[in-house]
Amino acid sequence: MTQAPSASSQYPLIKIVGISGSGKSTLVHGLRRAGYNARPVSQEHSGIPDLWAQFDRPHVLIYLYVDLAGQTSRRPDIGGTAQAHAEEETRLAHARQHADLRIDTSQLTPDAVCGVALAYLRHRRVAHAPGPLPPLPRTGGWAAPHAPAL
């Protein structure tokens, strides 16, 4: 017996990669709320340069950057240092190079980041569901057991 495809799999895959604290989970949530099949890739912790391309190749790859000051204020739990930030940038170099859209989130609100991504996806005429897609489990700082459920 085969399983029916999920609603998400009927639409082009959008993968979000980026520096810890750049807003990957938040952007995925916003894009899924708008009907886009978005998924985060936690490549900043991996030594595999093309992890973003593994498993399912995305129709669109979005790269999010945040400077060290922004990362530290958003994710104090990771104890960001200049060296760790630089290592993340190195791990993400391949994804950044191949990204269709790059957004520096350092000075942007989550709504502004989502707005930039939505404008790009609409411009590219990327197909999406007529309504929200189911949310994915949170990652990063919000994944702690004591975090509120969204």
N, C-alpha and C positions, 0 to 999 in steps of 0.2 A: 504494500500500500504506500503510495507516494503522498507526501505532504503538500498541501496547497501553498503556493508562494505567498509570502507576506506582502502586505500593502506596500511596504517600503521597497521591496525588490522590484516592483513594477516601474520604478522611476530611476533615472540616472543617479549613480552614486557620487556623492560629493564628500571628499575626505578633507578633514581639517587637521593640519599639523602646526606645531609652533612651540615656542619657548614656554616653559612652565610659568603659569600665571598670565599668559597672554590672552586668555579668554576662550580657549578651545571649547570647553564644555558649555559655556554660556552661549557661544555662537551656534553650536550644534543644536542646543535647545531652541533658540530663536528660529533657526532655519527649519527645523522639524515642525515647529508651531505654524510656520508658513507653508507646510506641505512638501518641503524638500527632503530627500533621502540623504541626510547628512550624518556622518560618523566621525568621531575623533580618532586620531592615531597618536598614541603616546610614544612617538619616536624619539623624543628628546632624552629618553632613558635608555635607548638602544644603541648598540654599536653596529647595527645593520643599516648602511647608508640608504638603501632603497626600500626600507620597511613599508613606506607608504604605498609602494607599488605591488607589494606582496598580497596574496589571497585574492582580492578583487581589485582590479585596476580602476581607478576613479575616472569618471567623466570630467570632473573638475577637481583640481587640487588647490586648496586655499592655505596659504602660509600666514601665520600670525606671529608678529614680533612684538616684544615688549623690552624696553631698556631695563637695566639693573635696578634703577630706583623704582620703576613701576612694578617690577617683579617682587621686589622686597616689600613694598607696601601692600600688594595684593596677596602675596603668599609668604607671610612671615614664618610659617611653619617649615619652610624648606631651607631657611638659613642661607639665603643666596649670597654668594661671593662673586667677585669679578671673575675668578678662575672657573667656578662652576658655570657661570653664565656663558663664558667663552667656550667651554666644553659643549654646552648644549648647542650653541651656534654651529660648532664644528660638526656635531652629530646630525644637525638638520641641514647642512649645506646642500646636499643632493636634493632634498625636498624643496628647499628654497629656490634652487636653480630651475627646477622643473615645475614650479607652481604656476598656475594660471593667473592667480591673484595673490598679491602680497599686501598685507595691511599692517602698518605700525600702529599698534593699539595703545602705545605709551600714554598719549594725551587724549584718547577718545573714550567716550562712555560706551558701555555695552550696547546701548541702542544705536549709537552712531556706527559702531563696528558692524552690527547686523544690517543697518541701512546700506552701508557700502557693499556688503556681500550680496544683499538682495538686489540692489541696483545692477550689479555685475551679472548675476544669474538671470535677471529679467532681460538685460541687454543681449545676453547670449541665447535667450529663449530656451533655457533649460526647463524641461518638463517637470511638473510637480503635481502633487495631489490637490484636489479642490478644497481640502480641509487639512487640519493638523494630522501629522503622523504621530504614533505613540512615542512618548519620551523614552530616552535611553537612560540606563543607570548613570548617575554622576560619577565623575572621576576626579582626580586631583585632590585639592584641599577640602572639597565638599564630600569626599567619600568616607570621611571618618565616621565611626559608628554612632557618634553623638550628633551628627549633622541632621538637621530637620529634613523631612521628606518633602519633595516638591510635587 
